[in-house]
Amino acid sequence: MTIIKQLSLAATIAALFTSSTVFATPSNDATNTMPDSDYFAATQYKEAQAPLNSFGAIDVKTNIPENIQVPSAPVAAGGNNGIPETLVQKWTQAGIFSPQVEARAFILMDANTGQIIAANDANMRMAPASTTKLMLMYIVEQKLADGVISLDSKVQVPEVAWRTGGSRMFLKPGSYVSVKDLISGMIVESGNDAAVTLANYVAGSQSSFVSMMNATAVKLGMHNTHFTTVMGLPAPAHFSTAYDLGLLGQHIMNDYPQYFHFFSQKYFEYNHIRQPNFNRLLFTYQYATGMKTGSTEAAGYSLVSSAEIPNNPMKLVGVVLGTKSLNEVAAQSKALFNYGFHFFKQDTLYSANSKLSEQNVWGGQQDNVSLGLEKPLTLVLPSSVDEKDLLTKLQIDRDIKAPVDKGEKLGEITVSYKDKVIQSEPLVALNSVQQGGWLTRTWASISLYFHNLLASYSL
């Protein structure tokens, strides 16, 4: 059901401040707020340096206390639970319950809309380990898409990559490897040697690439993330959160889908050595599509993963941090996806650029302007909710005057369920309307004056 209501500009603003719309706004409780708009962890720890061995590689033998790896978040960071409202919270009236996940932190997001289905301690800082390589891969994807590098480019393996410990794809120093193989070795085998080789190739040094990673974290809104190494080995001030890693996973899926197939590889063979993907969800869950594992002694086993079901428009990103084993993190991720697909569904109520209303324009070369949405109005709803019970309202600015620019906000559309607003989006002009001539504008001003005068008397 759709209701159209016209408001004056002042009334529209007032209505927005007095409506029951749920916004993710900061509260007075420092443990339950979003970060300040000017706070980014990536800008707070510029002096953090990775421990190096005598060869200039990251020293895997250095014992770094967890409080040095993951410094406590200041109040400005938003606290452990400072994430937008989840759908579990929003749909309490529909009998939705939270999933039970045995992990230190988790989050489940819809990749298409960014809506958070469920979460627990999703803003708690933790060591991301090799999930760090997701940011490395995201930047590599940018360079590939921009044509700066190509998948077939041959890269010489630096000695520092060979000297880097931890998991590896067994590169030989001085040998030449394609970018395509380095990507596969980094994702499937979690090769630190591949990560260091790629970072040096793209940025000239690991430290330069780390700067790129932190700058990208700021751009993506990852407020509670700071990188000190390119591959996730323990280092001072190297941390992220389930929420931030979920944002990164969403961007990886949406921004460069042409490279996402690399994440779904179950095996990769290089130099006659065949290794399985550490992401065991690919072997145990038929709807898994990929992404990356990570583990450290302090943080446990973690997984950023994705899943989609054929003929189901919903694509999910799950982040499970701090479990006891690779098998356990895969099992908990599978349970999280099963919960999401079983209890929620995705529905697009209105497509982008479809005309939802047509309104009079005063003083224009055209009499009318079409109103609609710049992007589709897509909701993730509990499976038990009937779309017929959703109430859609259009609130449209009164007295629209030329000129009108295409994309200009001229109102708002809200979707409610049982008197609770669950989604609000701006209504915008779908076409431009230029000002009319002097005579047209003069006549419009006179007509508008008498129109409002009569309206004030309810005539």
RAPE-V19488 format. One record per run of one state. SS is the DSSP state (h for helix, s for strand, l for the rest). FROM is the first residue (numbers start at 1). TO is the last residue. Records with the same first field share a line. If there is no record, write none. Layout:
SS = FROM-TO / FROM-TO
This chain:
l = 1-1 / 8-8 / 19-40 / 44-51 / 53-57 / 59-65 / 70-74 / 78-86 / 91-91 / 95-104 / 111-115 / 121-125 / 127-128 / 146-153 / 157-158 / 164-175 / 189-191 / 204-205 / 221-225 / 227-238 / 241-241 / 256-256 / 265-266 / 271-272 / 277-280 / 285-287 / 297-299 / 309-314 / 324-325 / 351-356 / 361-361 / 363-363 / 365-367 / 373-376 / 383-386 / 398-400 / 402-403 / 405-408 / 418-419 / 430-432 / 434-434 / 436-437 / 457-459
s = 2-7 / 52-52 / 58-58 / 105-110 / 116-120 / 126-126 / 154-156 / 176-178 / 226-226 / 239-240 / 267-270 / 273-276 / 288-296 / 300-308 / 315-323 / 344-350 / 357-360 / 362-362 / 364-364 / 368-372 / 377-382 / 390-397 / 401-401 / 404-404 / 409-417 / 420-429 / 433-433 / 435-435
h = 9-18 / 41-43 / 66-69 / 75-77 / 87-90 / 92-94 / 129-145 / 159-163 / 179-188 / 192-203 / 206-220 / 242-255 / 257-264 / 281-284 / 326-343 / 387-389 / 438-456
